[in-house]
């Protein structure tokens, strides 16, 4: 193993979660920014209201992903400072459950309001 291939922290992985992207950024622009640090397997750009300004960037090599986090976290793109994090499945699942619970509560409240109006 080369010196570059030392032990990695447990949270380090090939999938990066990027926040605070400009809303009008293109996938090509993300490739241009993140591709400087290694081969990219996939980019998923947030395209609905809740995910605008975010993306997932998947590198071929975990060490390239690590370098990208080190170099691009705090990088300025169109007067926005990027937040580049390692994807954490447990947090994503928890966040998904929180969103689902909030949506269920919202739907329940709408239903209650609708029934109240019908009973008036």
Secondary structure, DSSP 4 states (H G I P E B T S, - for coil): --GGG----TT--SEEEEES--TT--HHHHHHHHGGGS-EEEEEE--STTTTT-EEEEESSHHHHHHHHHHHTT-EETTEE-EEEE--HHHHHHHHHHHHHHHHHHHHHHHHHHHHHHH-
